[in-house]
Amino acid sequence: MCELFAVTSDRTIDVSRELEEFFRHGETNPHGWGIASWNDDGKITIDKEPVDSTKSTLIDSYISSGRHCRGMIAHIRRATIGYVDYKNTHPFIAHDPNWREWVLAHNGTIFESDELLPYADIQSGATDSERILLYILDKNKGVRGEEARFRVIDSVAVKLSDKNKLNFVVFDGQDLYVHKNEAGTMFRRVCDGYVLIATKPLDDGVWEEVPLNRLQVYRDGKLIWEGTQHDHTYVHDEEQMNMLYLGYSEL
């Protein structure tokens, strides 16, 4: 499966060690890597390649020079929907109608969702993940205020997680939104002034599971909101996933 890594902090920190371990997992997620990071101004910088992170010539330079940020979303991809291409490599970045910049990375698969179908004709790539971001932006038309944005993302998480695997991390220029609906697939490490989120623990520190089936929102390393507790737990189906991988291999 794909893997996610995210950071939210109250100060600039160096996450080189965590990234180094995270990108080692590229051998089993060889279809692309990406990093979206931001500092005090919330301006997002994004770098990504549709290649195995363990074979990338850029990764070593990123790690050796240090990765200092106030926040970050990183992703390594194992393709299921969408060919191997830059346009299908996470994270995805876009602006809402208010010109707010958003970034999203997704570990999961949308098996059923009429809501996302209209975005297949306007997206840049071919992934269900990019369509999730476009749907979020569309739902934010006319929305004003941080709590209103939270309510929108909460409703999206509840709706799209029904019959789908919906592990995602989203940044809206201010807050980091975290959601998972499969047990054992996302963990957090709460430190002094910052929080690390990862699909798998990245060091020997104290990691705990991210709560299941409930959106969490972090700002500057602190949990500020929790969303609706729902019951849309995804249970991994190996046969179902193998059909997707087979479809990918035939592209």
Protein Blocks (a to p, Z undefined) as FASTA:
>chain_A
ZZddddddfbdcdfklmmmmmmmmmmmmmnbccdddddfkopacdddddddfklcfklmm
mmmnopadfbdcddddddfbhcadfklpccdddddfkopacddddedddfbdfklmmmmm
mmmblcfklmmmmmmmmmmgoiacjklmmmmmmmmmmmmmgopacdddddehjaccdddf
behiaccdddehiacddfbdcbfbdcddddehiacddeehiafbdcdddfkdccddfklm
mmmmmmmmmZZ
